[in-house]
Amino acid sequence: MTISKGDKVPNVDVTLATAEGPQKSNTADILGKGTIALFAVPGAFTPTCSARHLPGFVDKAGELKAKGVDKIVCLSVNDAFVMKAWGQAQNALGTVEMVADGNGDFTRALGLQLDARGFGMGERSKRFAAILKDGVVKDLFVEAPGAFEVSSAEYMLGKLG
């Protein structure tokens, strides 16, 4: 079952990709306090994710914070080393928290997994974004397959008012 507006985000172990290296954490600590702009991508270093999705949140970070966002979090079913390298390549570290859901446990708990085996990528996350307040989903924007519209930083800014 897919998580929806009003639901509490499940608490699952994940790994933060930091400049100092991987740090074990859990979603309650990362997403449970304040207003969080969460977005998920099917894969680090993939075309749309690298050209538009992550860069949009890096570029709009100041505007998102001005509208009350305390933290911006990028999630992908990738390992922490890949997420760190991608964050460095995109100049995102320090602006966007890069979260590795290496085994896809959190993505499955959300009900937002994507079968990408046809592309040789295994099980990944659907492309989505969410506005969370103290660990509760206030808004959820899940993309149609192949689309990039409702999970962008620009779209989220419009929803924040």
N, C-alpha and C positions, 0 to 999 in steps of 0.2 A: 504494500500500500504506500502511495506517495505522500510525503509530508505535505501539509497544507497550512494556509493562513490560520494563526491561532495555536498551532502545535508547538510544543517545546522541542527544541533540537535535541536529538539523542546524544548521549555522552559516549564517545568512542575514542579509543587511543589512536593518535595520529603522530606525525613527526613534523616539527617546524624546520624549515630549511633556513638557516641563519648564516651570516657571514663567518661565524665561528664554527659552523658545522651543524650536523643534525642534532636536534634537541627533542627528546620524547616529550609528548604533551597529550592533552585530551581536549575534546571539543568543548567540554564545559568550561575549561580554563580559557580557551581561545575565544569562544563565541558567547559565553554566558553572562557577560557584564557589559553594559553600555549599548550604544547603537552601532551595529556592525553592518558594513556593506560586504556581503559574501558573494563571490562569483566563482563558478566552476567551469573548467574547460575540459574537453576530451583528451587533450594531450599537450604537454610542454613542447615547445619548438615546432608545433604544427602550424600550417599557414595562417589561418584566420586568428588563431590564438596568439600568435607572435606578431602579426601585422596590425591587428585591430583590438582584440579583446583586452589583453594585459596592458598594452600601451595606452589604451583609453582610460583605464583606471589610474595609471601612473600620471598621465597628463591632467586628469580631472581631480586628483587627490585634494588639492586645495579647495576646490569648489564643493566637493563632497563634505569635507570637514567643516566648511563654512555653513553647511546646511544641517549640521548636527551629527555627522558620522564621526564616531570615536576611533574606528579602526577599519581598514580595508583588508580583506582576506581573500587570497586566491587559492583555490583547491583544485587538485588534479590527482587522478589515479596514476601517479608516477612515484618514483623513489625520491628521497630527500636530496640525494646528490644531483639528480637531474633538475629538481625544482630550484636548488641553489644556483646551479649553472645557468638556468633559464632566467632566474631573477637577476643575476649579475649581468647577463647579456642584454637584458631589457632595462637596466638601471632601476630596478624595482625594489631591491633590498633596502630596507629602512623606510620605505614608503608603503609598500604592500607586504603583508605577512604571507609568505609562501608556505602552504601547508601540503604535505605529501600524505595522501591516503593510499599508501603503497599497495595494500591488498584489496582496496575498494570497500573496506568494512563500513566506513561512514557513508559512502555513496549508496551502498545497499540498504543501510539503516534508514536513509532518506527516501528510498524507493526511486532513486533517480539514476540508476545504472543504464548504461548503453552497451548493447552488444556490438562491438566494433571488430569482431573476428573476421568479417568480410574484408576488412582493410588491414588485417594482420596485427591488430592492436589489442586483441582480447577484450575483456570487459573494462569499460571506462565509465566516466561520468557524462551524463547529458550536459549540454551547455545550458547553464542557468545562472540566475542571480537572485539574491534574497536580501531583504532588509530585515535585520533581527534586532529586537530590543530585549535586553536582559535574557537572552537565550530563547526567545519566543519569536516565531515567524510572523512578521507584520505584513510583508508582501513577498510573493514568490513569482518569479518570471522565468518560465521554462520555454526554451526555444523549440520550435518545430524542427524536425530533422533537416540538417543542412542550412538552417537559417542563422542569422546573426542580427537580431533586431531588439528584442526585449531584455536581453541580458547585458547590454552595453552600459557603460558609465553614463552616457548621455541620457539614455532612457531612465536610468535610476535617478539621475538628478531631477528629471521632470516629475518623478513620483514622490520625491522628497519635498516638493513644494517650492 
